[in-house]
Structures are given as C-alpha cells and as structure tokens.
Amino acid sequence: MSEGTVVQLLTWHIENQLFGMKLDECQEVNVGKKILSVPHSEKRLAGIANLRGEVVTVVDLRILLGRQPSDSSDFVIINLKSQEQKLALKADRIHDIIEVDPGRIEPAPSHLEASEARFISSVVMTEKGLALLLDYQEIMKLG
C-alpha cells in the first residue's frame, strides 16, 4: 500500500464492542481525569471535565448507544477536535490506533438499534473484529 492510501482510526471499547473514529477527528485521550456531574443534565451527558485548562462536555457513549451505564472508575476520555465547541467521549478503554484501507470501510448495517444507528456511520473489519465507526458530524451535534 502506498502512503496516503490508508485511513488511521482511533479505536476503543464499550463493553466488548470495538468502536472508532478517524484519528484526525480526535485531539487526545485522557486517562484518570475526573468528570464532574452536572445536575439536571441529559442522561447521555457524563458531565464536564477540565482537560488542559478547558472545560469540556463529556458524552457517555454507553448511555448514548443504549447500553447500561458503568459504575467503574476505570474509563478514558477521548477529546474531539473542534474549533466551535469542546466535546469529549467517555469510553471503557482504548484499544489502538489502526490503519485500514478505505475500501474496507462499509456503510453501517441497516439492522442497528435506533439508539446506535444515528451515530454510527460505517463499519470496518479489523484483526480484532468488527469496529463500528462513529459519525463525527452527528456526535458534534450533541454539544
């Protein structure tokens, strides 16, 4: 494969399912940061976090995707790139940065749950199994 013919993806886990986004849509991954809950906020919002001196809204991917919330104190925060808003995703654990051929990325299957279908744009088969790729534009609408 020649240079420029691959897409780099940041991948992570929610329960045992692999998820990902294009690496260039992600700013950084934070481990061990506190999330402060915001009273009367929507359930899908985990709260806010101070990331490098900026207050960032953190979306709980478990809740957003219709999964059960986790009471574990082990999680990661994936800070997304954006000039307009400060938004991050709470996930169970980071998997890896992987490179895939764009031709292997396929549209999301039509049988996804309604809670997932809006936010999942495509899928790709990796060495570790199927990865569901999040739709950056839909996720950014949450902020």
PAVEX-835374 format. One line per 2 residues: their letters; for each residue y, x, z of N, C-alpha, C. Coordinates in nm, 4 decimals. Last residue first. Example, Ala and Ser with C-alpha at 12.3 -4.5 7.8 and 13.67 -1.06 7.14 Angstrom:
% PAVEX-835374
sa	-0.2250 1.2850 0.7080 -0.1060 1.3670 0.7140 0.0030 1.2900 0.7870  -0.5690 1.3190 0.7800 -0.4500 1.2300 0.7800 -0.3300 1.3200 0.7800;
END
This chain:
% PAVEX-835374
gl	1.8579 -2.3119 2.1330 1.9629 -2.2515 2.2155 2.0860 -2.3270 2.2149  1.6949 -2.4237 1.9467 1.6751 -2.4623 2.0866 1.7881 -2.4151 2.1769;
km	1.7316 -2.3106 1.7025 1.7960 -2.4412 1.7237 1.7847 -2.4860 1.8688  1.5632 -2.0926 1.7054 1.7054 -2.0701 1.7358 1.7813 -2.2007 1.7564;
ie	1.3244 -2.2108 1.6211 1.3349 -2.1614 1.7587 1.4827 -2.1455 1.7962  1.3835 -2.2576 1.3520 1.3576 -2.3708 1.4423 1.3719 -2.3289 1.5887;
qy	1.4126 -1.9909 1.2590 1.5233 -2.0866 1.2472 1.5059 -2.2052 1.3411  1.1570 -1.8757 1.3089 1.2774 -1.8245 1.3752 1.3900 -1.9276 1.3731;
dl	0.8597 -2.0065 1.3620 0.9715 -2.0261 1.2705 1.1001 -1.9895 1.3438  0.5816 -1.7951 1.4466 0.6867 -1.8898 1.4815 0.7983 -1.8895 1.3781;
ll	0.2523 -1.7810 1.3385 0.3851 -1.7213 1.3290 0.4928 -1.8259 1.3524  -0.0518 -1.7261 1.4849 0.0409 -1.8323 1.4471 0.1817 -1.7739 1.4504;
al	-0.3237 -1.5353 1.3839 -0.1943 -1.5345 1.4531 -0.1088 -1.6463 1.3963  -0.6706 -1.5056 1.4239 -0.5622 -1.5781 1.3600 -0.4361 -1.5714 1.4462;
gk	-0.7876 -1.1715 1.5094 -0.7991 -1.3155 1.4905 -0.6746 -1.3743 1.4270  -0.7517 -0.9024 1.5139 -0.7785 -0.9676 1.6426 -0.7880 -1.1182 1.6316;
et	-0.6822 -0.8389 1.2580 -0.8077 -0.7828 1.3101 -0.8491 -0.8507 1.4402  -0.5509 -1.1553 1.1376 -0.5383 -1.0155 1.1789 -0.6751 -0.9658 1.2238;
mv	-0.4264 -1.3919 0.9198 -0.5484 -1.3417 0.9820 -0.5290 -1.1929 1.0108  -0.1455 -1.5938 0.9829 -0.1995 -1.4749 0.9181 -0.3249 -1.4313 0.9937;
vs	0.0695 -1.8748 0.9177 -0.0401 -1.8103 0.9896 -0.0837 -1.6870 0.9112  0.3910 -2.0382 0.9705 0.2831 -1.9824 0.8903 0.1774 -1.9194 0.9801;
si	0.5614 -2.1715 1.1440 0.5909 -2.1726 1.0003 0.4726 -2.1291 0.9161  0.5899 -2.3676 1.4187 0.5005 -2.2712 1.3547 0.5170 -2.2808 1.2038;
fr	0.7444 -2.5724 1.5191 0.7851 -2.4355 1.5485 0.6987 -2.3288 1.4827  0.6307 -2.8153 1.4465 0.7729 -2.7926 1.4205 0.8097 -2.6450 1.4294;
ae	0.3645 -2.7979 1.5434 0.3935 -2.7964 1.4000 0.5392 -2.7647 1.3680  0.3357 -2.8325 1.8200 0.3326 -2.6985 1.7627 0.3881 -2.6943 1.6207;
sa	0.3524 -3.1013 1.8700 0.4318 -3.0132 1.9546 0.4365 -2.8715 1.8997  0.1627 -3.2031 1.6946 0.3042 -3.2256 1.6651 0.3928 -3.1316 1.7450;
el	-0.1002 -2.9707 1.6212 -0.0407 -3.0723 1.7089 0.1078 -3.0850 1.6762  -0.2046 -2.9098 1.2827 -0.1482 -2.8651 1.4105 -0.0969 -2.9844 1.4906;
hs	-0.3021 -2.9655 1.0294 -0.3652 -3.0326 1.1435 -0.3120 -2.9873 1.2798  -0.1948 -2.8173 0.8252 -0.1364 -2.9488 0.8495 -0.1932 -3.0176 0.9735;
pa	-0.1313 -2.4672 0.8884 -0.2206 -2.5785 0.8564 -0.1586 -2.7124 0.8967  0.1431 -2.2868 0.7476 0.0762 -2.3406 0.8661 -0.0144 -2.4565 0.8257;
pe	0.0851 -2.0716 0.4628 0.1539 -2.1817 0.5306 0.0729 -2.2314 0.6504  -0.0003 -1.7210 0.5179 -0.0224 -1.8517 0.4563 0.0559 -1.9595 0.5299;
ir	-0.0011 -1.3861 0.4428 0.0650 -1.4882 0.5247 0.0567 -1.6214 0.4503  -0.0953 -1.2110 0.2591 -0.1929 -1.2647 0.3539 -0.1336 -1.3727 0.4446;
gp	0.1218 -1.1176 0.1201 0.0319 -1.2085 0.0505 -0.0733 -1.2700 0.1410  0.2366 -0.9254 0.2872 0.2970 -1.0592 0.2799 0.2080 -1.1618 0.2098;
dv	0.0169 -0.7467 0.4891 0.0574 -0.7682 0.3503 0.1166 -0.9091 0.3425  0.1285 -0.6413 0.8107 0.0435 -0.7236 0.7244 0.1029 -0.7289 0.5846;
ei	0.1221 -0.4603 1.1068 0.1726 -0.4662 0.9708 0.0750 -0.5461 0.8870  0.2119 -0.5283 1.4484 0.1139 -0.5120 1.3410 0.1841 -0.5184 1.2060;
id	0.2504 -0.4517 1.7754 0.3246 -0.4628 1.6502 0.2231 -0.4360 1.5406  0.0825 -0.6527 2.0263 0.1058 -0.5311 1.9498 0.2075 -0.5582 1.8395;
hi	0.0944 -0.8351 2.2660 -0.0262 -0.7821 2.2029 0.0051 -0.6497 2.1346  0.2295 -0.9250 2.5799 0.2491 -0.8676 2.4467 0.1152 -0.8183 2.3946;
rd	0.1680 -1.2323 2.7515 0.1586 -1.0866 2.7419 0.1771 -1.0436 2.5965  0.2895 -1.4932 2.7706 0.1975 -1.4420 2.8716 0.1898 -1.2895 2.8710;
ak	0.6480 -1.5375 2.7229 0.5096 -1.5372 2.6769 0.4209 -1.4762 2.7854  0.9563 -1.6748 2.6630 0.8660 -1.6329 2.7702 0.7231 -1.6474 2.7191;
la	1.2216 -1.5708 2.4557 1.0973 -1.6454 2.4693 1.0146 -1.5879 2.5828  1.5806 -1.6138 2.4386 1.4600 -1.5331 2.4557 1.3408 -1.6263 2.4748;
lk	1.9130 -1.6009 2.3180 1.7909 -1.6774 2.3389 1.6720 -1.5827 2.3474  2.2388 -1.6349 2.2733 2.1481 -1.5470 2.3462 2.0251 -1.6289 2.3851;
qe	2.4005 -1.6764 1.9550 2.3516 -1.7244 2.0841 2.2527 -1.6258 2.1446  2.5108 -1.5336 1.7323 2.5726 -1.6553 1.7832 2.5294 -1.6933 1.9243;
qs	2.3586 -1.3185 1.6590 2.4997 -1.2933 1.6892 2.5616 -1.4136 1.7616  2.0331 -1.2330 1.7555 2.1256 -1.3359 1.7091 2.2663 -1.2960 1.7484;
kl	1.6972 -1.1616 1.8242 1.8222 -1.1149 1.7649 1.9044 -1.2341 1.7198  1.5428 -1.2418 2.1405 1.5574 -1.2583 1.9961 1.6928 -1.2081 1.9482;
ni	1.3316 -1.1000 2.3762 1.4716 -1.1294 2.3453 1.4875 -1.1325 2.1933  1.0700 -1.2025 2.5441 1.0989 -1.1489 2.4113 1.2393 -1.1938 2.3743;
iv	0.9292 -1.1268 2.8433 1.0418 -1.1981 2.7832 1.0744 -1.1271 2.6523  0.6084 -1.1808 2.9913 0.7041 -1.0972 2.9194 0.8139 -1.1868 2.8636;
fd	0.4439 -1.2058 3.3104 0.4874 -1.2598 3.1828 0.5792 -1.1579 3.1174  0.3110 -1.2763 3.6117 0.2980 -1.1800 3.5018 0.3350 -1.2478 3.3713;
ss	0.3032 -1.4722 3.7906 0.4266 -1.3935 3.7904 0.4217 -1.2838 3.6843  0.1719 -1.7904 3.7013 0.1557 -1.6458 3.7132 0.2922 -1.5768 3.7136;
ds	0.1650 -2.0501 3.6507 0.2314 -2.0132 3.7749 0.2192 -1.8627 3.8002  0.2300 -2.1997 3.3385 0.1600 -2.0962 3.4140 0.2369 -2.0681 3.5416;
pq	0.1861 -2.5286 3.1974 0.2681 -2.4194 3.2497 0.1830 -2.3211 3.3293  -0.0210 -2.6048 2.9156 0.0044 -2.6173 3.0586 0.0919 -2.5020 3.1061;
rg	0.1414 -2.6674 2.5952 0.0376 -2.6106 2.6817 0.0742 -2.6340 2.8278  0.3312 -2.7341 2.4019 0.2437 -2.8376 2.4561 0.1286 -2.7867 2.5415;
ll	0.5113 -2.5436 2.3279 0.3981 -2.5654 2.2388 0.2930 -2.6602 2.2971  0.6903 -2.5415 2.5415 0.7380 -2.5766 2.4087 0.6233 -2.6141 2.3158;
ir	0.5264 -2.4412 2.7467 0.5750 -2.5794 2.7524 0.6166 -2.6262 2.6126  0.4843 -2.1787 2.6507 0.3717 -2.2635 2.6906 0.4136 -2.4104 2.6856;
ld	0.7392 -2.0697 2.6127 0.6584 -2.1055 2.4958 0.5396 -2.1932 2.5314  1.0294 -2.1356 2.7595 0.8896 -2.1187 2.7975 0.8020 -2.1646 2.6810;
vv	1.3233 -1.9643 2.6838 1.2391 -2.0786 2.6491 1.0949 -2.0456 2.6875  1.6097 -1.8601 2.8440 1.4691 -1.8263 2.8203 1.3887 -1.9549 2.7996;
tv	1.9311 -1.7444 2.7716 1.8479 -1.8623 2.7938 1.7048 -1.8270 2.7555  2.0900 -1.4713 2.9264 2.0121 -1.5183 2.8129 1.9311 -1.6403 2.8541;
ve	2.3640 -1.2812 3.0000 2.2871 -1.3967 3.0453 2.2226 -1.4603 2.9225  2.3616 -0.9276 2.9888 2.3933 -1.0541 2.9231 2.3046 -1.1640 2.9786;
gr	2.2733 -0.6917 3.1021 2.4069 -0.7389 3.1365 2.4494 -0.8676 3.0682  2.0094 -0.6704 3.0081 2.1103 -0.5694 2.9712 2.2525 -0.6211 2.9921;
ln	1.9598 -0.9868 3.0868 1.8987 -0.8833 3.0050 2.0078 -0.7903 2.9546  1.9026 -1.2138 3.3178 2.0024 -1.1120 3.2907 1.9320 -0.9993 3.2168;
ai	1.7996 -1.5436 3.2273 1.7687 -1.4085 3.2728 1.8850 -1.3173 3.2372  1.7275 -1.8866 3.2998 1.8120 -1.7827 3.2431 1.7719 -1.6484 3.3021;
ga	1.4508 -2.0987 3.2170 1.5702 -2.0687 3.2942 1.6577 -1.9683 3.2219  1.2625 -2.2158 3.0634 1.2153 -2.1471 3.1837 1.3328 -2.1172 3.2759;
lr	1.2737 -2.5158 2.9033 1.3552 -2.4011 2.9391 1.3038 -2.3412 3.0697  1.1189 -2.7404 2.8818 1.0822 -2.6257 2.7981 1.1641 -2.5014 2.8290;
ke	1.2455 -2.9287 3.0449 1.1237 -2.8640 3.0920 1.0883 -2.7391 3.0122  1.6038 -2.8930 3.0656 1.4848 -2.9426 2.9984 1.3625 -2.8632 3.0438;
sh	1.7544 -2.8842 3.3963 1.7425 -2.8409 3.2565 1.6145 -2.8995 3.1966  1.7987 -2.9329 3.6657 1.8187 -3.0427 3.5717 1.8136 -3.0001 3.4250;
pv	1.8740 -2.5948 3.7530 1.8473 -2.7340 3.7921 1.8820 -2.8315 3.6808  1.7202 -2.3256 3.6177 1.8465 -2.3979 3.6099 1.8170 -2.5431 3.6438;
sl	1.5688 -2.0318 3.7552 1.5608 -2.1685 3.7048 1.6989 -2.2332 3.7092  1.5762 -1.7064 3.6443 1.6332 -1.7998 3.7407 1.6283 -1.9399 3.6825;
ik	1.3436 -1.4605 3.6094 1.4012 -1.5758 3.5408 1.4494 -1.6712 3.6495  1.3388 -1.1063 3.6264 1.3390 -1.2367 3.6932 1.4018 -1.3415 3.6026;
kg	1.1208 -0.8797 3.4541 1.2539 -0.9370 3.4768 1.2397 -1.0720 3.5466  0.8794 -0.7675 3.3780 0.9217 -0.7567 3.5174 1.0618 -0.8073 3.5461;
vn	0.9686 -0.6650 3.0534 0.8612 -0.6918 3.1484 0.9197 -0.6785 3.2891  1.0972 -0.7452 2.7369 1.1252 -0.7126 2.8765 1.0079 -0.7539 2.9640;
ve	1.1545 -0.6369 2.4128 1.0596 -0.7009 2.5025 1.0907 -0.6520 2.6435  1.4129 -0.7066 2.1664 1.3424 -0.6221 2.2627 1.2455 -0.7062 2.3447;
qc	1.4691 -0.8568 1.9285 1.5543 -0.7465 1.9719 1.4800 -0.6516 2.0639  1.3247 -0.9922 1.6388 1.3121 -0.9669 1.7821 1.3953 -0.8449 1.8197;
ed	1.3293 -0.9976 1.3733 1.3899 -1.1138 1.4390 1.3912 -1.0973 1.5909  1.1836 -0.7809 1.2860 1.3287 -0.7727 1.2718 1.4020 -0.8955 1.3269;
lk	0.9201 -0.8660 1.3206 0.9766 -0.7701 1.4146 1.1286 -0.7657 1.4052  0.8438 -1.2068 1.2932 0.8825 -1.0838 1.2251 0.9546 -0.9932 1.3249;
mg	0.6146 -1.3132 1.5466 0.7374 -1.3302 1.4693 0.7626 -1.1998 1.3970  0.3182 -1.4746 1.6844 0.4012 -1.3645 1.6389 0.5274 -1.4102 1.5693;
fl	0.0226 -1.5246 1.8857 0.1439 -1.5713 1.8198 0.2230 -1.4516 1.7718  -0.3076 -1.6012 1.9736 -0.2155 -1.4979 1.9274 -0.1003 -1.5630 1.8503;
qn	-0.4433 -1.7577 2.2595 -0.3981 -1.7694 2.1208 -0.2950 -1.6611 2.0896  -0.5133 -1.7762 2.5213 -0.5930 -1.6858 2.4375 -0.5536 -1.6898 2.2907;
ei	-0.1959 -1.8040 2.6520 -0.3360 -1.8254 2.6846 -0.4171 -1.7282 2.5983  -0.0280 -1.6452 2.4179 -0.0090 -1.7618 2.5038 -0.1512 -1.8100 2.5271;
hw	0.0472 -1.3089 2.3282 -0.0492 -1.4134 2.3631 0.0153 -1.5233 2.4453  0.2047 -1.1566 2.0401 0.1852 -1.1778 2.1828 0.0869 -1.2915 2.2035;
tl	0.3520 -0.9306 1.8000 0.2552 -1.0342 1.8386 0.2383 -1.0374 1.9895  0.5770 -0.8685 1.5514 0.5554 -0.8514 1.6948 0.4629 -0.9640 1.7354;
lq	0.5105 -0.7427 1.2272 0.5121 -0.8570 1.3183 0.4975 -0.8100 1.4620  0.6253 -0.6298 0.9192 0.5938 -0.5938 1.0569 0.6118 -0.7166 1.1452;
vv	0.4871 -0.6489 0.6039 0.5739 -0.7179 0.6981 0.5300 -0.6745 0.8374  0.4828 -0.4237 0.3228 0.4233 -0.4830 0.4418 0.5307 -0.5534 0.5236;
tg	0.5956 -0.2853 0.1211 0.5103 -0.3978 0.0833 0.4400 -0.4590 0.2036  0.7342 -0.0646 0.1993 0.8112 -0.1836 0.1680 0.7261 -0.3029 0.1303;
es	0.5273 0.1815 0.0483 0.6247 0.1473 0.1512 0.7060 0.0261 0.1063  0.2152 0.0639 -0.0891 0.3364 0.1437 -0.0919 0.4340 0.0931 0.0135;
m	-0.1181 0.0839 0.0000 0.0000 0.0000 0.0000 0.1240 0.0881 0.0000;
END
